[in-house]
């Protein structure tokens, strides 16, 4: 009986190959779409989830009205950081962050890379895994690089103490590698491979003028606010600087 059943099934399969193929293909595509959708959801749901302090970190944003449109910007004037430090006591920490493209020299080779600049408390706010050295932004002569960049430049990760020379408009600035960090995951706000103290940023600008008090030059501004009940009050206090 089983043998006869299998023969009948086989004959039906042969007669309906196109029908079966379309159904199997459709099911395969549906399953593939579900898998992609799940990974996409997981990527978004876990964005920046590696940062331990993520629940108390806030990014200050600006709105611009122009040509009848109301657009949101993820950067604010540099001067706002100083105003917050001086006048809003409810903020526990203020950190500026920006990135600039440039060239670095390793030996006789020149590499094009982006270098980020941040205030000293950056690594107190955000979670990075230390591969070697110390992740500290307190010395202008120090630079921190990712493990991926270390392998790219030096073909190894134990590079603490070695030097990197930044080429700024035909001027050379030498940094000592103070630490190596594990590169952040793709679903992170930070994709930089090298970072140094905020004060070094002005060496990359054409006029070399320190513009921390400028309302025309912008950067990313992060605030650490431990008590969420303060957020509304801080937001209202920030409104005074809009004009």
N, C-alpha and C positions, 0 to 999 in steps of 0.2 A: 504493500500500500504506500509506504513511504517512497519507494522507488518510483512508482507511478506519479505520485504528487510532485516529486522533483523534476521529472521529465516534463510534466505539464507546465510547471513554473518556468523551466528553462525555455520551453517553446514560446511562452508568453513574453518572456524577457527579450527574446530575439525579435519578436514581432513589434514590440513597443520600445525599442532602443531609444528613439528620439524623445519619446515622452519621458522615459526614465532619466535620460541625460539632462533634459531641461529641469526636471524636478530636483535632481541631485545638485546641479549647478546652482539653482536658485537657493537651495538650502545652504550650500557652502558660502555663497555670497552673503546671505543673511547672518550666518554665524560670524563671518569675518567682520561685517559691519558692527555687530554687537561687541566683538573683542576690541575693535578700534575705538568705539564709543566709550567703552569702559576705561581703556588706557587714557583717553583724552580727559574723561572726568577725573580720574585719579591724578593726572598731571596737574589739572587746575585746582582740585580740592586740596592738594598737598603743597601748593605754591608757597615757598618760603617757610614751610613747616619745620625746617631744620634749625631755625633760629629760636633759641630757648626763650628769649625775651620778646617774641613777636607780639604778644598781647598788650605790651606796654609801650610799643614803639609806634609813633605816628609820623606820617609824612605830610608836610605842609604843602598845599597846592594853591595855585592862583587861577583866577578866572579873568578872561580878557573879552571885552566887548568891542567888536570891530566889524564894520560892514554888515551890521544887522545880525551878526552871529555872536553867540555866547560860548566860548571855547575854554576848556580846562587845560591848564598846563601843570606839569609835574615838577616845575622849578619855580623858585622865587628869588627876588633880589638878594644879593649877598648881605646887604646891610641889615636885613631882617634878623639874621642870626644874632648880631650884636644887640639889637633892640630887645629881643627876647631874653637874652642873658641878663641885661641890665634892668629890665622892667617887669618881667613876669616871673615871680618867685615860685609859682606853682609847677614850673617845668623843672624836672630833675636833671635833665642833660640835654645839651644842644650839640648837634653834629652836622657839619657841612660835608658835602661829598660832590665831586665832579670828576670828569675824565677828559683827557686830552690825547690826541694822536701824536706820535713822534717817532724818532729813531733812537735806537740804542746801539752801542758798539761793544762787541765782545771780541777782544783780540783785534784782528784785522777785518772782521766781518761786521756789516751793518744790517740791523734788523728793524723792520717797521713794526711798531707795537703800540698799544694804547696803555697809558699809565694813569691810574686813578690817584686822587688826592683827597685826604680826609682829615678831620680833626682828631686829636689824640684819643678821644673816647670811642672811636669807631668800633674797635674790637671789644669794648665793654658792652656795647649794644648788640652786636651781631656775632653769631656763632660760626667760627671757622675752626677746622681741625688742624692742629699744628703737626707738621711732618718733621721739622727740625728747627732749632733756634728758638726765638721768642717773637711773638706777634705783638710788637709794640711800635706805636707811632709817636715817639717823643724826640727823636733825633733827626735833624734835617739831612744828615749824611747817610741815613739808613733807608733801604728799600726792602720790601717784602715781596716775594714772588711765589707763584703757584708751582706745585710739583711738576705740572705739565710743561710750564715754561722752563723750569730747571733742566728737564730732560731735553728740551728743544735746544737750549743754549749751550749746555755743558755735557749732555749725554749722561747725566746722573743727578741724584737728588741731594746729596750731601754737599751743598754749595755755600753754606753759611760762612761768612768771612771773605768770600770772593767778591770781586768788584764788577760793576756794570757802569758803563759810561753813557750818559744821555747826551745826545747831540741837539742843542737848542740854537737854531739859527747860526750855525757855524761856531757856536761856543760849546765847550765840553763841561759837563757836570758829572762828577764821579760819585757813585753810591756804593756803599758796602751792603751786601746782602745780610740782613739781620735775622731773617726767618723764612721758612718755606711752609706754605699752607696747602692743604688739599683743595683742589679746584672745586667750586660750588657745583651742585647739580644743575641741570638745564632749567628746572622750574624754580629758579632763584632770581632775585632782583639784581644779583651781582655776578657778572660774568667776567670781571677783570682778571688779569693775570699778573699784574704788578701794581703795588700801591705804596705811596710814601706820604709824608706829612703834608698837610694842607699848605703850609707856608712855602713849599717848593713850587706850588702851582704858578706863582707870579713870575718865576724865572722862565716860564714857557711863553709868556705874553710879549708882544712886540715892544711895548714901552717899559716893561719891567717895573711898573708902578703898582704898589700894593693897593688893591681896591676892595678891601674888606668892607668899606663903608659905602660902596657904590650901590645905587638903586637902579643902575642900568645893566650891570653884569649879574647874571643869575647862576644859581647852582641848586642842587638838591639839598633840602633841609629836613633833618629828622629830629624829632623830639621824643625823649623818654618821659612818660607821665605815669608814675606808679599807681596813682589813684584815679580810676576812670571817672569818678565824680567831678574831677577838676576840668575835664575836657571841654565841656560846654562853656565854662567861664573863660578858659584860655582862648577858645575860638572867638568869643566876643571881644576879648582884649586885643586880639590880632586885627580886628576890623579897623582899629584906629590908624593903622599904617597903610590902608588901601589908597587913600588920597595921595 
